[in-house]
Amino acid sequence: MNAVDVAGFFADWGALNPEEYLLLDYYLECGGDPRQAAAHFCSEQSTAQWRRQGVDEDLRPRFAAKVVDLQVEATQSGFSYPVDCPAPGPVHACRVRIAHPHGNFGPRLPNLLSAICGEGTFFSPGIPLVKLLDIHFPATYLAGFEGPRFGVAGLRDLLGVHDRPLFFGVIKPNLGLPPEAFAEAGYQGWLGGLDIAKDDEMLADMDWCPLAERSALLGAARRRAEARTGQAKIYLANITDEVDRLRDLHDLAVSHGANAVLVNALPVGLSAVRMLRRHARVPLIAHFPLTAALSRLPHYGIHTRVMTRLQRLAGFDAIIMPGFGPRMMTSAAEVLDNVRACLEPLGPIKPSLPVPGGSDWAGTLGEVHRLIGGVDFGFVPGRGVFAHPQGPEAGARSIRQAWEAIARGIPLERQALDHPELAAAIAAFGPLAATEPVSAEEQSPPEDQQPLEEQLILVDHQDRPCGTGGKLAVHQQGLLHRAFSIFVFDDRERLLLQRRADGKYHFARLWSNTCCGHPRPGEASRDAAQRRLAEEFGFATALEEFAQLTYEARDPASGLTEHEYLHVFRGRYPGAPLPNPEEISAWRWVPLARVERLLRRRPQAFTPWFALLFRRLFVQNQTGR
């Protein structure tokens, strides 16, 4: 490609119609010029040849994928993994945001994946390492999908449970039991307090445990448990199989008494799931085989949150995903990314229930609840219920007893004193998770293990990194550093403002825009903005960068100076925020006209960066939004 050809694959996001494009975030490692590599990348996944020989035409304006943001994060001597692709000079590690016209593939998941994860994406010249990090959908694209039939609210309504997590149990032994023994184990779990007893994802329609017999016995056991406990229950039957058997197996299982079905999403295929969603009349639950094979390497593959979003689009009402804890080899941050992908606003698509799983028991419930920060999740122990030394009923009771302690703020050890099932679980599966109450002395690590001061990225006036510095020293010396600011609007075009908490180290108690912060070394500004928005306001939404600028302001109260190269993001969120009181003392949705009046009348009540940003981006340029 020559320079003119390369330029044809770059665009200003503000000049595009956002309803016509998906936004795709990729990590790339390329040899040679990153700009040319990114242009090839867009060309290969869209219109690789954009004109016919001898014809004066250019198909790129309508059909080409386009780079709307390119950041070179590092230059390194070689690729992160051994690959058969010699690098012509230094290797550049990049973050690139692509606007891809969804008219190229339409609301069809196989065609979507063929474009964004297909031959063109993973066989682009000079780019052997690619990871699709995120995907964002406009309303026009979402309108082509049904999404979950039941979703979180529907599952809760079926069970009559609205104020706590939903408790699943993987019946164990997962393989080898005949239908009668398998059904008895599920029955005991229901009696103890499970909401949902499920087949293991590997238990199929086998001759030694046929689905017809298994679902009939579990269906009868479920009805007996409902009669004894007075509580609704769900039997989750695994119908994973060849695609042409899915509807028949669904009908067989449901007619015998299953009232939800499990499908291994990626082995079966998302298009098959979408077909089943149109046929099914009971909730569809996803399991995660193949996920790790596609996602585990940090610099290659597909991030799990992309798979979670696609499973939600396909119609899963709940999504079982790799959860917390060392066995699952998934960071807490990544698990929470997937939880948010299930619950965040997605146009007309209902939320899916996130079910993070992996070697859980009564003692890990509190940690899962703390990390998620709410009750909209499923908790899915296996051996923690069915290997309990007093049996499955006692195992399920230990889960309910642990939740009772969490809800009442009681340490599990104290709860266990008069709850023998919980005591036996602690003895069998302990130690307890680290979130159990400990003394202030125990909470404070030794002085030589205290966490290091937060490091900021120092930059020049072109935002090129030139080192790092401790947060306090950077602000004391007024050093230029990278930062971000976020403006979130609701459906009525009101801006979400926050009043900074009294304990803020500078510019405390002043009103400001939705959220601000600093990316960590090695963290992309957009990722940092998403992280901070969740930390401060408790929600996630798609963010687009629409401005960059530099400013400097001194806080007379603290003597500290903000001198920042700002990346400015905007987004939309129609829901109610969940502000962190340690960060935010008050918040308001405010029409822009009123914000402008308040800034004129009481400028001292606002942070200097907000006043600058608002006037430059929204007053002087009324088309900036």
N, C-alpha and C positions, 0 to 999 in steps of 0.2 A: 504494500500500500504506500502511496505517496502522501504527502502532508494534507493535500486536499481530501483524499479518500478518508484519512484518519479523522479529520474534522467532521465528516459526515456522520460519524458514529458517536458524537458528543452533542449534548443538548443542555440547555438551561431548563431545569425542572419547572420553573415559573412560567416558561413559555409553552409548556405542553398542557394538554387537557388531561388532568389527573384521572378522570373517569375512564380513559382509554388505555391505561397502563397498569400493569402490576409493577411493584417495586421489589427488587431482588437484591439482597446484600450478600456479596461473596468475599471470601478470602482467596487471594491468588498468590502464587509464587511464580515469577516469570524471569526469564533471562532477556537481557536487552532493554529496550526503551519501554517503560511501563505504559505510557500513553498509546504507543502503537500496539502493544500486547492487548490492552483493554479494547481497542478498536477491533482487532481480530476476534477477540472473545465475543463481542456483540455480533459481529458479522457471522461467525460460525453458528451461533444459536438462533439466528433469524435469517436474513436474506444474504447468503454468502456470495451470491452474484446479483448485483442490483440493477444490471441493465443487459439487454441483449446486444449482441454484436451488430453494429450498423444501425441501431435504433437509438434515437435521442430520447432517453428516458432515465429516470432515477426512482427506484422503488423504495428508497430508504426513508423518506419523510413519513410514509404511512406504515411500512412493514419492518423497519430496522429496530432492533434493540439498541438503546442509546445509553451511554455513560452519562450520569448526572452528578456523580461525585467519585473522585479518585484520590485516595490517600496512600502515599508510600510510607509504610510504618517502619521499615528497616531495610538496610542493605546488608547482605550476608555473602559469605564466600561460596556457598553452595546451597542446594535444596535441602529442606528439612528431613526428607526421607530419600533413601537410594532410589533413583529413577533412571530409566534408560533415555535420558534427554540431556545431552551436554548443554551447559549454559554458555552462551556467547558473552562472557564477561560476568560482572557481578549479578547476583540474584536479588531481585526486589520482592519483598513481602508487602502486599498491597491489600487495602480494603476498597472495594468498588461497589457502588450502587448503580444498578441497571434499571432503566425504565423499559419494560418489554410490552409491546402492544398486544393486549389479550385477544384482539381480533385475529391474530395468527393461529390461535388454537381453540378459542371459545371455552365455555364452561364444561370442559371434558377433561377429566383427570389424566387419562393416559396420554392425551395430546399435550397437556400442560407439562407433565413430567418429561415427555420426549423432547420438549424445547428447553426447559430450564435445567435438566439433569441428563441430557442425552449426549449424542455423539459430538455435536458442536461444542457443548460445554466442557466435556472432559477430554476432548481430543483437539483442543485449540492449539495452534502452533506456538511452541515455546512456553506453554503454561501446563506443566505436568501435574501441579498440585493445585487443586480447587476444592473449596468447601462452601456449599450453599449455607449461609448463616441464618437468613431470615427471609420471609416473604410477607408482603402486605397487599391486600386486595381492595380495590375500589368498590363502591356500592353497586355499580353496574355489573361487575363480575359476580359479586355475591348473590345478586338477584337470580342467577341461574342455578342455584343450589337450594335444596330443601334443608340440609343440616339435620340435627337430631330431631326425632319426633317427640321425645319426652324431655330430654335435657335434665338439668339438675332439679328444677322445680317439679317436673313430672315424676321423676324417680322418688322424690320426697313425698309427693302426693300418694303414689302407689303404696308406700310403706307407712304413711302417716307419721313420718319423722322429720321434724323441721328445726330442731334446736341442737343438733349434735352431728358428728360425722356418721356416715353409714358404715356399718361393720360387716365386712365380707369375711369369708373363711374358705380357704382352699382345702377341700376334703383330702385327707391323707390317711394311709398311703395313696399317693396320686395315681399310681399304676399298679395293677395286679389284683385288686380286690374284685370279687364277683359283685353283681348289682345289689344283692341283699345286704352284704356287709357295708358296701359303699353308702347305701341309703340310710342304714342305721347310724353311721357316723354323722351324716348330715343332719339327721333328726336330732341327735344329741346336741349338736352345735346350735341348732335353732332353739332348743329348749333353754340353753344357757344364755341366749341373748343375741346370737347372730341375726342380722337382717337378711343376709344373702349367703347361701352356701353354694359353692361353685365347683364345677369340674376343673381339673387342672388343664392348662392349655395343651398338654400332650395327650390327654385322654380323648380318643376319637371314638368313632362307631366301630368297636372291635368285637370280634366273635366271642371273646371271653368276658366282655362287658358291653353288650349291644346297647345302642342309644335307646331303642324302643323300650327295652326292659328297664334300663337304668332310669329313664325319665318317668316311666310309669310308677316305679317304686319311690323315687324322690318326690314326684308330684303328690302321691298319697301321703308320704311322710310330711311334706310341707303343710298339707291341709290339717293333719293331726296336730302338728306343732302350733299352727294358728289357733286351732280350737283350744288347746291347752293353755297357751300364753295370752290369748286375746289380742295378739299383735300380728300384723301382716308380715309375710315372709316371701322371699324370692328364691327359686331354684334356678341357677344360672347354668344352662346346659351348653357344652362345647359342641358346635356343629361344624367346626373347621374341617374342610374336605375339598374335593374337587369342585370347581365352580358349578358344574352342571348338577350337583347334588344339593346345593345350599338351600334352595327353596323347599325341596322335599324334606330335608332333614329338619328345617325350621318347622314345617307343618307337623311332622311326626312328633318332635319334642314338645311343641306347644299343645298338641292335642292330647298328649299323655300327662301334662301337668307342669312342664317347664313354663315359667312366666318371664324369662329373659334368656337371650342366647349370646354365647361367647364366640367371637371370630378372631383368629390370628390375622390381623389386618394386612400386614405386608406379604406374608406367604400366599394368602388368598388373592390379594390385589384390591386396591381401593375402588376400582370400577365395579368389581363384583359386590363389594360392600354397598355401594350406592344402589345397585340393582336390588339387593336384599332389603335395604332401607325402604324402598318403594313397596315391597311386598309384605314386610313384617308388620305385626301388630303388637309386638312386645319390645321392650328395650333391647338395644344392641350394645354389647360391651366389647371393647377392643383389648387384645393382649399384644405384647411387644416383641415376639420373635423377629429376628433379622435387624432390629433397631440398632443394636450395638455394632453389628457387622458393618453398618453403613455410617456410623456416627462417631465411633470411639476415638479415632485419631483426630487431634485438634486441628490439623492443617489439611485434612482431606475428607471428602465425603459429603454428608448432609447432616446439619445440626438437628438434634431431636425435636426442637420446637417446630421446625418446618413439618416434620412428620406428624406431630400432634395437631397442628393447624389443619393439615390435609385430612387427617382422620375425622376431625370435627366437621369439616365440610362434607365428607362422605356420608355422615349421618350417625356416628357413634354417640350414644347417650352418656356413656362413661368410658374413660380411656385409662386402662391400667398401664403404668409406665415404670421404668426403672426408678427406684426411690432412694431414700437416704441410707446412709450406712456404708461401711467399707466394702461389704460383699458386692454391692452394685456398681462400684467403680465409677460413680457419677457424682460430680460435685453438687453440693447443695444449691449453688447458683443455677446450675443447669436444670435440676429438678424443679426449682421455682420458676424458671423460664417456661417449663412445660405446664406447670400449674396455671400460670398466667395465660398461656395460650389456650387453655381450656375455658377459662372464666372471663377473659377480657371481652369487651364489646366487639362484636363482629357483624355489624349490620343487622339483618333480620335473623341471623343464625343463632339458635339457642346455645347457651353455655353447656358444655359437657362436664360431667363430674370427673375431676382428676383423682386417680387412685394410685398414688406412689407406693410401690411394693418392694419388699426384699427383706426376708428374715425378721419380720416384725413380731412383737409380742406385747403384752401389757406394759412392760417397762419402756418401750419406745414410743408409745402413743403420745405422751406429753411432748417429746421432742418434735414429732411430726406436726402436732398441733401448733407448737410455738413457732416453728419455721414457716408454716403456711399462714399463720396469723388469722385464722378463722375456722369455721366448721364445715365449709363446703368442700369436703374431700371424702374419699373412701379409704378405709383402713383395712388392709388385707393380709392378716397373718395366716400361716399354714400350720407349721409345727407348733407355733405359739398357742394354738387352740387344740389341734388334734394329737400333739405329742405331750400335752399336759399330763403330769403324773397321775392326776385324779380323773382323767378322761376328757372327752371333747366338751361335755356340758360344763365341767368345771373350767376348762380352758376359755370357753366363751364367757363364762361368768367373770373370769379374771379381767377380761377386756372391759366389760361393763363397769366393774368395780374400779378399775383404773380411771375410766372416764368420769365416774362420780367424784373421785378424789380430785381430778384436774379441775372439774367444774366448780368444786367447793374450795379450791386452793389448799388442799391437804396433801402433805408429803406421802408418797406411796408407802413408805415404811410404816407410817402411822396408820394409814388405811388398812394395811395388811394385818395389823394387830388383831382386828376382829373380823377379818375377811379371809378365811383359810385358803380359798381358791387363789387369791392374789398372792398370799404368802408362799404357797406352793409354786406359783409361777416364778416368783423372784428367786426362790431357792433353785429352781430347775434351769431358768434361762438367764439369770442375772449376769453381770451387775446392771444396775439401773443406768439409764441414759444420763448424760452429764447435766441435763436441765433440772434434775431433782434439786430441791432447796439445799444450799450449802451456806456456811457462815461467810461473813464479809471477808474474814481473814483467808478462808479457803478460796474465795473468788479472786483475790489479788495474787497474781503470780509473783515470784521472787523478783527483786529489783533488776537482776541481770536478765530476766525474761520478759520485762515489760515491753509492750508493743512499740515498734519504732514510730516516730512522728510521721504523719501522712506526707508523702512526697508529691510535689507538684512538678509539672513539666515546664521548664523554662524554654522560651521561644524567642526568635527574633521577630521583626515586624512583618515578615512574610510567613509567620507561623512555622518556621523551620526549627525543630528541637535543637537546643544547644546545652542541655544538661538538665539536672533535677535539683530541687532544693526543698528543705523542710518547710512546712506550711507557714509556721510562725515567722521564721526568718525571711521568707519570701515577702510576706506582707509588711514586716518591719522595714525592709530595705526597698520596698516598692518595685521589685523585679517583675519584668514582663513575663507572664505565664499563661498557659492555655486554660481556658474555662468554657463553660457553656451556660446559656440561659434558655428557658423553655416558656412558651406561651401556649396555653391550652384553652380552647374555646368550647362552649357547649352548643347544643342545637339551636339556641336562640342568639348565637353570635356574641355571647357574654364571655368576658375574659376571667379566668380563675386567678384571683389575687390571694396572696398570703401575707400575714403579718408575722415577721420573724420573731422567734421566741426570745424571751428575756435573757436566756443564757447564751445567746450567740456571742462569739468572741469579738465581732465587730458589726456595726450597723444593726444592733439589736433593737427590737420593738418598732422597726420601720416596715411599712407596707412595700411589697415588691411584686414582681411577676410570679408566675406559677412556681417556678423552681429554678435554682442555680446550683452550680457546683464545678468540680474540677475532675477531669479524667485522670486516672492513675497512669503511671508509666506503663506503656504497652497496651493501654486500653483505648479503643476508638472513642471519639467524642460522642457519637450517637449511642454506643453501648453504655457509656457512662451516664448519659442523659436518661436513658431508660432505667438504669439502676437507681439513680437518684430520685427519679419521679416515684418509683415504687417505694423507696425508703421514706420519702417525705409525705406522699399523699396516698400510698397504698393502692395504686392502680397502675395499669399499663395501657398504653395506646400507641398507635403508629405515629412516629415523629418524622418530619421532613425538615432538613436544614434549608433555611431561606435567606440567611444573611451572615456575614462575618464583619467584625469591626473591632477596633482597639479603643480602649478608654482608660482613664486614670482618675481616681478619686480618693481623697484622704478622709478618714473617719476621725473627727475631732475628739470624740469620746474615748476612743481606744488608742489613737495615735497611729493606727495601722493604715496602710495604703493598698487599695486595690488597683492593680495595673495589669489588665487582662487583654488577651487576644480572644475575643468571644466568638464561639460558634452558636448561632441562634436557631432554635428549633421551634416548630409549631405543631400542634396536633389537636385532635377533637376527642371529647369524652362526654357522653350524655348522662353518666351516672353520678352517684354521690361519692365524693372523695372520703377517704379514711385517714385524716391527717395525723401525723406523729406529733404528739404534744411536746416532745423534746426539741422539735424543730420549728413548729408552727403554733403560734398562740391564738390565731384567728384566721378565717378565710372567708371569701365572698366571691360570688359570680357577679361581675359588674359590667354593664354595657359600656362600649368604648367611649361614647359621648360623655358619660358620667366620669369615666377615668380622666378624660381630658380636662373636664371642669375641675376635678379634685386636684389635679396636678397644677393647675393655674392658681387655685385658691390656697392650697396647703402643700407646697413643694417640699417643705421640711419633713413631712410625714412619710416620704417615700425614699427608697434607696436611690442614689445618684445614677446607677446603671439603668434602673428601670425608667427613670425620667428621660434619660438620653435615648434609650432604645425605643420607647414609646413615641417620642416626638419624631425621631428619625424614620422609624419604620411604619408608623400608623397615622401620624398627623401630617408630616411632610409628604408622605407617599400613600395616599388613600387607597391605591390599588395594590399595596404591598401584600395584603392578605389574599 
